[in-house]
Structure formats: structure tokens, C-alpha cells
Amino acid sequence: MDNIDHDVERLARNDEHIVAIQASLHALQGHQQHLVEENAKLRSNIAAKSVPNAPMRTLVVELCSLIFAFAVCANAEAKDAAVPECSPLDLAHVCRRWRSIVFDSPHLWTDLRVNLSKPRLNLIPFWFQNASAVPLRVSVFPGIARPPILTSSNPFKKVDPAGIKDLVPYLHRIQTLSLHVHQSALPLLFPRGTVSDMAQLECLSIHHHGYILDEFEIGKIHAPRLRVLCLCDPSPFANMLFDSLAKLKVLRIDKIEFWEYPRRVPALLSSCVELKDVSIVFPRNLYLTGPDPVVLPLVSKLALEWRFPCNPTPIFSSVRAPLLRDLTFTHNNPLASFSQEAVTTLQDLIQSSPLLTTLTLVGSNLTSICELSSIFYHAPALEELGLVNCHGTGRLLSDLSPAEWEQPSTWLCPQLERIRLAGVRDNDVRSLISFVSRRMKPVDESLAGDGHFIKEVIIDSRIQDFSTQGRMLILRGLSIITPTVKVTGPLDHIHLASPFNSPVPKN
């Protein structure tokens, strides 16, 4: 009987202990839940304080709206305000106060991007309405990264007629227009036989794709303020832009494989009598020569590029620019060779530009050009020479290096003071150091005669680009020329660690 009483007593104590443990577990679960919620809040606060402008999160809504309103006004006063990363429609969904500010700020609506692959109903009228009287920058694009092969499923052919036609009533409000569309969209935007009033247009860019489109299928535009024009094929737009070409200041003709009507391009260029900056990438069907070269009377900067293995003689003989100061040739085909005729026409182009101060050659095979150094006889005012990723840089610099007995006044390009190089190879290093050391100002100024000396060498190459022998040569050469010549680029401070600059230890 005693054993039973003892077991009953122990059972009662165990029950009480179980109840106490269950109560403790319940309390611990509640405490755990509280800690989880507290940790979530702490993580949120830490994340909020880690992002830019986090203090805004701690302010009252009214003060946030006031700060946003002041920021909007500040951007409105900036002439070249940066384009916001988010759409004003995104800002308008933050809260009612921000929505009111956004719709009361027309300058927030100055950038319109029209995606033809994802048309949005009434977006264009809605956008122009909110922009009020502020001029707009409009971009029309197909919504793909790059143009694919022209097939029936080509996204460039998916022209949204409604979206294109919605722009027509607002053409007079556009300040900058960028079109990356199929050619079939152009007659919709500029109907045949019409003259579109684009009085505020200052910059126009058209990159079109598709079938051959005659220029008379596109209407004309009246754009008296047009100053910057970017095209991939200028030939179909001579009639469209006829009234605006005379006042152009900048012309960019980008890469395309073929021009549709290449024989029309010289006349188009001749109409641009006030051009100052011209860049042309020539197509495969190269044709820009007529009985006489195209004269660009006011052009001071000219860049000519051809990417296909063709004879550049028509390019060199097609253009004359008497006020030219900056000339760039680009040909990324090191296997192409240049004939004596090409060199002669290049000499004629340089000789017709007595004010030429900057000459840049990009991607050219200099070793294949016969007597290339002869072109520098006709560039007495040249101050800067650029050789970018060219094959045979060392050979050209060797030809330009004067003899030790020559005086600065008799050097080729006697006013040359700056050299820009990129893609320097091991076999170019000796010629580079020899050229600079002979044309730099002597350390002893009493030995320096009258004339211009090399003041700066810009080398866009890393020390890792050279072999062990090339590194030794470049380090030794830098130690020779740096006393009077400024070296700019990745090799700027390399020579400071050179063993040739280390002090000689004393015994």
C-alpha cells in the first residue's frame, strides 16, 4: 500500500513538472516569435540605412514631398539635366502628393521612349499633354538589342502604325528625334507629298532597316534649327532634308553594308555648306567620286572609315576641306594594301588642308603603304600624331626620326609636340624610344635650338603587353625620355619602379 501511495505522489509531481515545462515552452515560443519580428524590423532598418538617400525614409511624408518638389525644381533649372533612370509614371505611383508634383512638372516628361514591340494605348498623346510646351527628346526603337537577319519574323517589320501616326501631330514639339525602325515606318511618320513642320528639331538620328525605299516616297521636313544629323544611309534622305542641310553643323554617317543610292551622296554633302564636324563610315559599294571632289569649306574635324578590303583612293580623292584641323582615318583590315595612287591622293587631301594640326590613323597596315612618310612633308602645322592599333608603327616612327645632325627647323612636321599610341608591339619599342629621344628637348637647355620638341607621349599599353625583352627596353627608354617628356597612360608611373632609376649604392 505504501508503494502505491509513493507512485501516486511521484505521478502528481511529474504532472506538475510537465505542466510547468509546457508553460515554459509556450512562453519561449512567444519570446521566439517576438525576437523574430524584432529581427525582421532591424534587418529592414539596416537595409534602409544602407541605400543612398536613406535618411528620407525617416522623414514624415509631408517633408519628403517638399524635398522631392525642391529636387524637381532644381533639375528644371539645369540646362543639361541628366535623364532620370525611372519614368515619371513610376514616380507618380509613390503617393498622391508625389503624383501631384509629377503631373505639375512638365520638364519631367521631356524624354519619351516608344517601344514598337510593346505599344501602349494613348501613351504618346498622354506624354505630350503632360510635357505642356516643353520640347521633347523622342526615341523610337523596336525593342531588340540588335537587328537580326531579315526574315518574315524580323521584329523590325512589326511596325505599329497607330504608334507611329500618334507622333505626327506632335512633330513640331520634338527637339531631338532618334528613329531605329524599319523603312516602312518612315512614310507613316513623314507622309509622301507633305512637308512636316519640325521648327524645334535640333538633332535627328535615323537608323533604318529593310527594303530599298525611294526618297520620293518620304515627305519633306522643315527644320530650320536642325544642327546635328546622324544617318546610316544618307542616300534616301536627300529630298526629305533638302531644306535643312544648309545649316547643319555636325554630320554622322554610321556603319551599314550598302548605300541604296550611293551616287546621290556627293550632292547631299555639297549641300551642307556650314558643316564643321563630319564622320563617315563607308559601305561596301564605295562610291563618292565625281568629276570634282566635294568641297567642305568650313569643316574643321573629319573622320573617314572604311571596313571592307577596298581601294581607299576614291575616299581620299573625294573630299577637300581647306580649314581642316583634325583628320582621322580608320581601317580595321591589316591585310589590305595601299597603292602608290592611294598615297598620292592622301597627299593631295592633306596638302589641301594647310591648317591640319591633328592626324590619327586607326587600324591601318602602315608597312604596306609605299613611302608613307612622304605625306608628312605636306603637314607643316601638324602638332599631334595618333597611331592606334596600327601594324608597322615602328617603321613609320623610324622614317620620321631625324638624323642627329638635323636642326629642329628641318624636321618633318617641325611643330609636332604630342604622340598618341595604342597597340604598341615589341618590335615598335626601339623605334619609339629613338624617335622621342631625338625629338625631345635636351636636358641641357643650352643645347636646345629654336623649334618645337615632343612634350607628351600618350601610350595606351600595359607593361604586361610586352615580352621580357620588350619590358626592359620600355623601362630603359622611359628613364631616358621622362626628364623632359610627359608620359601619359598605363605606363605613366611604371618607370618609377625601374631598376634604371634606382640610386647607385655607395660602398
For each residue, the residues with C-beta under 8 A, 3 or more apart:
1: 4 5
2: 5 6
3: 6 7
4: 1 7 8
5: 1 2 8 9
6: 2 3 9 10
7: 3 4 10 11
8: 4 5 11 12
9: 5 6 12 13
10: 6 7 13 14
11: 7 8 14 15
12: 8 9 15 16
13: 9 10 16 17
14: 10 11 17 18
15: 11 12 18 19
16: 12 13 19 20
17: 13 14 20 21
18: 14 15 21 22
19: 15 16 22 23
20: 16 17 23 24
21: 17 18 24 25
22: 18 19 25 26
23: 19 20 26 27
24: 20 21 27 28
25: 21 22 28 29
26: 22 23 29 30
27: 23 24 30 31
28: 24 25 31 32
29: 25 26 32 33
30: 26 27 33 34
31: 27 28 34 35
32: 28 29 35 36
33: 29 30 36 37
34: 30 31 37 38
35: 31 32 38 39
36: 32 33 39 40
37: 33 34 40 41
38: 34 35 41 42
39: 35 36 42 43
40: 36 37 43 44
41: 37 38 44 45
42: 38 39 45 46
43: 39 40 46 47
44: 40 41 47 48
45: 41 42 48 49
46: 42 43 49 50
47: 43 44 50 51
48: 44 45 51 54 57
49: 45 46 54 57
50: 46 47 54
51: 47 48 54
52:
53: 56
54: 48 49 50 51 57 58
55: 58 59
56: 53 59 64 67
57: 48 49 54
58: 54 55
59: 55 56 63 64 67
60: 63 64
61: 64 65 95 97
62: 65 66 97
63: 59 60 66 67
64: 56 59 60 61 67 68
65: 61 62 68 69 95 97 98 101
66: 62 63 69 70
67: 56 59 63 64 70 71
68: 64 65 71 72 98 101
69: 65 66 72 73 101
70: 66 67 73 74
71: 67 68 74 75
72: 68 69 75 76 101 102 105 107 108
73: 69 70 76 77
74: 70 71 77 78
75: 71 72 78 81 107
76: 72 73 81 105 107
77: 73 74
78: 74 75 81
79:
80:
81: 75 76 78 107
82:
83: 111 137
84: 87 88 91 108 111
85:
86: 90 91
87: 84 90 91
88: 84 91 92 102 105 108 109 130
89: 92 93
90: 86 87 93 94
91: 84 86 87 88 94 98 102 108
92: 88 89 98 99 102 103
93: 89 90 99
94: 90 91 98 99
95: 61 65 98 99
96: 99 100
97: 61 62 65 100 101
98: 65 68 91 92 94 95 101 102
99: 92 93 94 95 96 102 103
100: 96 97 103 104
101: 65 68 69 72 97 98 104 105
102: 72 88 91 92 98 99 105 108
103: 92 99 100 130
104: 100 101
105: 72 76 88 101 102 108 109
106: 109 110 130 131 132 133 134
107: 72 75 76 81 110 131 134
108: 72 84 88 91 102 105
109: 88 105 106 112 127 128 130 131 134 136
110: 106 107 131 134 135 136 137
111: 83 84 136 137 139
112: 109 124 127 128 136 137 138 139
113: 138 139 141
114: 123 124 138 139 140 141 163 167
115: 118 119 141 142 143
116: 119 140 141 142 143 158 159 160 163 164 181 185
117: 142 143 144 155 158
118: 115 143
119: 115 116 123 160 162 163
120: 123
121:
122: 125 126 166
123: 114 119 120 126 127 163 166
124: 112 114 127 128 163 166 167 170
125: 122 128 129 166 170
126: 122 123 129 130
127: 109 112 123 124 130 131 136
128: 109 112 124 125 131 136 170 173
129: 125 126 132
130: 88 103 106 109 126 127
131: 106 107 109 110 127 128 134 136 173
132: 106 129
133: 106 173
134: 106 107 109 110 131
135: 110 173 174 175 200
136: 109 110 111 112 127 128 131 170 173 174 175 176
137: 83 110 111 112 174 175 176 177 178
138: 112 113 114 167 174 176 177 178
139: 111 112 113 114 178 180
140: 114 116 164 167 177 178 179 180 181 185
141: 113 114 115 116 178 180 181
142: 115 116 117 155 156 158 180 181 182
143: 115 116 117 118 155
144: 117 147 148 155 156
145:
146:
147: 144 150 154 156 209
148: 144 151 154 155
149: 154
150: 147 154 156 209 210
151: 148 154
152: 157
153:
154: 147 148 149 150 151 157 158 182 209
155: 117 142 143 144 148 158
156: 142 144 147 150 181 182 209 210
157: 152 154 182 184 210
158: 116 117 142 154 155
159: 116 164 181 182 184 185 188
160: 116 119 163 164
161: 164 165 188
162: 119 165 166
163: 114 116 119 123 124 160 166 167
164: 116 140 159 160 161 167 168 181 185 188 189
165: 161 162 168 188 189
166: 122 123 124 125 162 163 169 170
167: 114 124 138 140 163 164 170 171 174 189
168: 164 165 171 189 191 196
169: 166
170: 124 125 128 136 166 167 173 174
171: 167 168 174 189 196 197 198 201 221
172: 197 198 199 200
173: 128 131 133 135 136 170 200
174: 135 136 137 138 167 170 171 177 198 200 201
175: 135 136 137 200 201 202 203
176: 136 137 138 201 202 203 204
177: 137 138 140 174 198 201 203 204 205
178: 137 138 139 140 141 205
179: 140 185 186 189 205 206 207 208
180: 139 140 141 142 207
181: 116 140 141 142 156 159 164 185 186 207 208 209
182: 142 154 156 157 159 185 208 209 210
183: 186 208 209 210 211 213 236
184: 157 159 187 188 210 211 213
185: 116 140 159 164 179 181 182 188 189
186: 179 181 183 189 190 206 208 213 218
187: 184 190 191 192 213 217 218 219
188: 159 161 164 165 184 185 191
189: 164 165 167 168 171 179 185 186
190: 186 187 194 196 218 219 220 221 240
191: 168 187 188 194 219
192: 187 216 217 218 219
193: 219
194: 190 191 219 220
195: 219 220 221 222
196: 168 171 190 219 220 221 222
197: 171 172 221 222
198: 171 172 174 177 201 221 222 223 226
199: 172 222 223 224 225
200: 135 172 173 174 175 225
201: 171 174 175 176 177 198 204 221 223 225 226
202: 175 176 225 226 227 228
203: 175 176 177 226 227 228 229 230
204: 176 177 201 223 226 228 229 230
205: 177 178 179 229 230 231
206: 179 186 230 231 232 237
207: 179 180 181 230 231 232 254
208: 179 181 182 183 186 213 232 233
209: 147 150 154 156 181 182 183
210: 150 156 157 182 183 184 213
211: 183 184
212: 260
213: 183 184 186 187 208 210 217 218 236 260
214: 217 236
215: 218 235 236 237 238 239 240 261 264
216: 192 239
217: 187 192 213 214
218: 186 187 190 192 213 215 236 237 239 240
219: 187 190 191 192 193 194 195 196 240
220: 190 194 195 196 239 240 241 242 243
221: 171 190 195 196 197 198 201 240 241 243 244
222: 195 196 197 198 199 243 244
223: 198 199 201 204 226 241 243 244
224: 199 244 247
225: 199 200 201 202 247
226: 198 201 202 203 204 223 229 241 244 247 248
227: 202 203 247 248 249 250
228: 202 203 204 248 249 250 252
229: 203 204 205 226 241 248 250 251 252
230: 203 204 205 206 207 251 252 253 254
231: 205 206 207 234 237 252 253 254
232: 206 207 208 253 254 255 256
233: 208 236 253 256 258 259 260 283
234: 231 237 238 253 259 265 268
235: 215 238 259 260 261 262 264 265 268
236: 183 213 214 215 218 233 240 260 261
237: 206 215 218 231 234 240 241 268
238: 215 234 235 241 242 264 267 268 271
239: 215 216 218 220 242
240: 190 215 218 219 220 221 236 237
241: 220 221 223 226 229 237 238 244 245 268
242: 220 238 239 245 271
243: 220 221 222 223 246
244: 221 222 223 224 226 241 247 248
245: 241 242 248 268 271 272
246: 243 271 272 273 274
247: 224 225 226 227 244 274
248: 226 227 228 229 244 245 251 272 274 275
249: 227 228 274 275 276 277
250: 227 228 229 275 276 277 278
251: 229 230 248 269 272 275 277 278 279 280
252: 228 229 230 231 279
253: 230 231 232 233 234 279 280 281
254: 207 230 231 232 281
255: 232 281 307
256: 232 233 259 281 283
257: 283 284
258: 233 283 284 285
259: 233 234 235 256 262 265 283 285 287
260: 212 213 233 235 236
261: 215 235 236 264 265
262: 235 259 265 283 285 286 287 288
263: 266 287
264: 215 235 238 261 267 268
265: 234 235 259 261 262 268 269 287 288
266: 263 269 270 288 289 290 294 318
267: 238 264 270 271
268: 234 235 237 238 241 245 264 265 271 272
269: 251 265 266 272 294 296 319
270: 266 267 273 294 295
271: 238 242 245 246 267 268
272: 245 246 248 251 268 269 275 296
273: 246 270 297 298
274: 246 247 248 249 298
275: 248 249 250 251 272 278 296 298 299
276: 249 250 298 299 300 301
277: 249 250 251 299 300 301
278: 250 251 275 296 299 301 302 303
279: 251 252 253 302 303 305
280: 251 253 303 304 305
281: 253 254 255 256 305 306 307
282: 286 288 304 305 306 307 308 315
283: 233 256 257 258 259 262 286 308
284: 257 258 308 310
285: 258 259 262
286: 262 282 283 306 308 310 314 315
287: 259 262 263 265 314
288: 262 265 266 282 294 314 315 318 319
289: 266 293 314 317 318
290: 266 293 294
291:
292: 295
293: 289 290 317 318 319 320
294: 266 269 270 288 290 318 319 320
295: 270 292 320 321 322
296: 269 272 275 278 299 302 319 320 321
297: 273 321 322 323
298: 273 274 275 276 323
299: 275 276 277 278 296 302 321 323 324
300: 276 277 321 323 324 325 326
301: 276 277 278 324 325 326
302: 278 279 296 299 319 321 324 326 327 328
303: 278 279 280 327 328 330
304: 280 282 315 319 328 329 330
305: 279 280 281 282 328 329 330 331 362
306: 281 282 286 310 312 315 330 331
307: 255 281 282 331 332 333
308: 282 283 284 286 333
309: 333 335 336
310: 284 286 306 336
311: 314 339 342
312: 306 315 316 331 338 342 346
313: 316 317 339 341 342 345
314: 286 287 288 289 311 317 318
315: 282 286 288 304 306 312 318 319
316: 312 313 342 345 346 348 349
317: 289 293 313 314 345 348 349
318: 266 288 289 293 294 314 315
319: 269 288 293 294 296 302 304 315 349
320: 293 294 295 296 349 352
321: 295 296 297 299 300 302 324 352 353
322: 295 297 352 353 354 355
323: 297 298 299 300 353 355
324: 299 300 301 302 321 327 353 355 356
325: 300 301 353 355 356 357 358
326: 300 301 302 356 357 358 360
327: 302 303 324 349 350 353 356 358 359 360
328: 302 303 304 305 359 360 361 362 386
329: 304 305 360 361 362 364
330: 303 304 305 306 362 363 364
331: 305 306 307 312 336 362 363 364
332: 307 362 363 389
333: 307 308 309 336 363 365
334: 363 364 365 391
335: 309 365
336: 309 310 331 333 365 368
337: 365 368
338: 312 342 343 365 368 369 370
339: 311 313 342 343 370
340: 343 344 370 371
341: 313 344 345
342: 311 312 313 316 338 339 345 346 369
343: 338 339 340 346 347 369 370 371 372 374 375
344: 340 341 347 348
345: 313 316 317 341 342 348 349
346: 312 316 342 343 349 350 375
347: 343 344 350 351 374 375 378
348: 316 317 344 345 351 352
349: 316 317 319 320 327 345 346 352 353
350: 327 346 347 353 356 359 375 378 379
351: 347 348 354 378
352: 320 321 322 348 349
353: 321 322 323 324 325 327 349 350 356
354: 322 351 380 381
355: 322 323 324 325 381
356: 324 325 326 327 350 353 359 379 381 382
357: 325 326 381 382 383 384
358: 325 326 327 382 383 384 385 386
359: 327 328 350 356 379 382 384 385 386
360: 326 327 328 329 385 386 387 388 420
361: 328 329 364 366 386 387 388 390
362: 305 328 329 330 331 332 386 388 389 390
363: 330 331 332 333 334 388 389 390
364: 329 330 331 334 361 369 390 391
365: 333 334 335 336 337 338 368 369 390 391 392
366: 361 369 372 387 390 391 392 393 395 396
367: 391 392 395
368: 336 337 338 365 392
369: 338 342 343 364 365 366 372
370: 338 339 340 343
371: 340 343 374
372: 343 366 369 375 396 399
373: 376 396 399 400 412
374: 343 347 371 377
375: 343 346 347 350 372 378 379
376: 373 379 382 400 412 413
377: 374 412
378: 347 350 351 375
379: 350 356 359 375 376 382 413
380: 354 413 414 415
381: 354 355 356 357 415
382: 356 357 358 359 376 379 385 413 415 416
383: 357 358 415 416 417 418 452
384: 357 358 359 416 417 418 419 420
385: 358 359 360 382 413 416 418 419 420
386: 328 358 359 360 361 362 419 420 421
387: 360 361 366 390 393 396 397 419 420 421 422
388: 360 361 362 363 420 421 422 423 460
389: 332 362 363 422 423
390: 361 362 363 364 365 366 387 393 396 423
391: 334 364 365 366 367
392: 365 366 367 368 395 396
393: 366 387 390 396 397 421 423 424 425 428 431 432
394: 397 398 425 427 428 429 430 431 432
395: 366 367 392 398 399 431
396: 366 372 373 387 390 392 393 399 400
397: 387 393 394 400 401 428 431 432 434 435
398: 394 395 401 431 434 435
399: 372 373 395 396
400: 373 376 396 397 412 413 435
401: 397 398 431 434 435 438 439
402: 406 410 411 412 438 439
403: 406
404: 438
405:
406: 402 403 410 411
407: 410 411 449 451
408: 411 414 449 450 451 452 453
409: 414 449 450 451
410: 402 406 407 414
411: 402 406 407 408 414 416 439 451
412: 373 376 377 400 402
413: 376 379 380 382 385 400 416
414: 380 408 409 410 411 451 452
415: 380 381 382 383 452
416: 382 383 384 385 411 413 419 439 452 454
417: 383 384 452 453 454 455 456
418: 383 384 385 454 455 456 457 458
419: 384 385 386 387 416 435 436 454 456 457 458
420: 360 384 385 386 387 388 458 460
421: 386 387 388 393 424 432 457 458 459 460 461
422: 387 388 389 459 460 461
423: 388 389 390 393 460 461
424: 393 421 428 429 432 459 461 465
425: 393 394 428 429 470
426: 429 466 467 469 470 473
427: 394 430
428: 393 394 397 424 425 431 432
429: 394 424 425 426 432 433 466 470 473 474 477
430: 394 427 433 434 473
431: 393 394 395 397 398 401 428 434 435
432: 393 394 397 421 424 428 429 435 436 477
433: 429 430 436 437 473 474 476 477 480 481
434: 397 398 401 430 431 437 438
435: 397 398 400 401 419 431 432 438 439
436: 419 432 433 439 440 454 457 477 481 485
437: 433 434 440 477 480 481
438: 401 402 404 434 435
439: 401 402 411 416 435 436 453 454
440: 436 437 453 454 481 484 485
441: 445 448 453 454 455 484 485
442: 445 447 448 484
443: 483 484
444: 447 448
445: 441 442 448
446:
447: 442 444
448: 441 442 444 445 453
449: 407 408 409
450: 408 409
451: 407 408 409 411 414
452: 383 408 414 415 416 417
453: 408 417 439 440 441 448 484
454: 416 417 418 419 436 439 440 441 457 485
455: 417 418 441 485 486
456: 417 418 419 485 486 487 488
457: 418 419 421 436 454 481 485 486 487 488
458: 418 419 420 421 488 489
459: 421 422 424 487 488 489 490 491
460: 388 420 421 422 423 489 490
461: 421 422 423 424 465 466 489 490 491
462: 465 490 491
463: 466 471 474 490 491 494
464:
465: 424 461 462
466: 426 429 461 463 470 471 473 474
467: 426 470 471
468: 471 472
469: 426 472 473
470: 425 426 429 466 467 473 474
471: 463 466 467 468 474 475
472: 468 469 475 476
473: 426 429 430 433 466 469 470 476 477
474: 429 433 463 466 470 471 477 478 491 494
475: 471 472 478 479 494 495 498 499 500
476: 433 472 473 479 480 498 500
477: 429 432 433 436 437 473 474 480 481
478: 474 475 481 482 487 491 494 495 498
479: 475 476 482 495 498 500 501
480: 433 437 476 477 483
481: 433 436 437 440 457 477 478 484 485 487
482: 478 479 485 486 487 495
483: 443 480
484: 440 441 442 443 453 481
485: 436 440 441 454 455 456 457 481 482
486: 455 456 457 482
487: 456 457 459 478 481 482 491 492 495
488: 456 457 458 459 492
489: 458 459 460 461 492
490: 459 460 461 462 463 494
491: 459 461 462 463 474 478 487 494 495
492: 487 488 489
493: 496 497
494: 463 474 475 478 490 491 497 498
495: 475 478 479 482 487 491 498 500 501
496: 493 501
497: 493 494 501
498: 475 476 478 479 494 495 501 502
499: 475 502
500: 475 476 479 495
501: 479 495 496 497 498
502: 498 499
503:
504:
505:
506:
507:
